[in-house]
């Protein structure tokens, strides 16, 4: 899988580009790719999101992925995966991403877990601390066997934004960042480069 490093990109621009990336993969004009980037402050939300879950004052954009409302902004690593699942055989792509992020952040000294969703409950997809705080959000789409969208890792964003809306459809969730977890451990926050390198390595992107 090819690793593609991008800088800060407006969400709407990245969403338009992503449609092109998917078409390139479907046509066989590109290999599997992991795009690493960040966005200016924005809330994105899937079609099942309740209007009551959205904030006042922060731009909100409807998107064509799974999941509910989530925040993107500076200090957060966003990864978009454009992968042809036909080439990989049967795979639970969301669990693969969860486990990859757990492995990546574990190598940086952060023990994390995935959680199974109880029947009838709101989705617990993502990466969590053992005490139930959520660090990484995942929301993906599959079209004609090719994935798009992906995940976000809270490295050191403005965490106060998460208090202004309902994140991931979970009314009692506490979002956390690597900066907060590092402070609890009495050590420095990993750099953006360290996080990017660890995630790319664990997901097999070069």
Secondary structure, 3 states (H helix, E strand, C coil): CEEEEEEECCHHHHHHHHHHHHHHHHCCCCCCEEEEEECCCEEEECCCCCHHHCCCCCCEEECCCCCCCEEECCCEEEEEEECEHHHCCCCCHHHHHHHHHHHHHHHCCCCCECCCCCCCCCCCCCEECCCCEEEEEEEEEEECCEEEEEEEEECCCCHHHHHCCCHHHCCCCEECCHHHHHHHHCCCCCCHHHHHHHHHHHCCCC
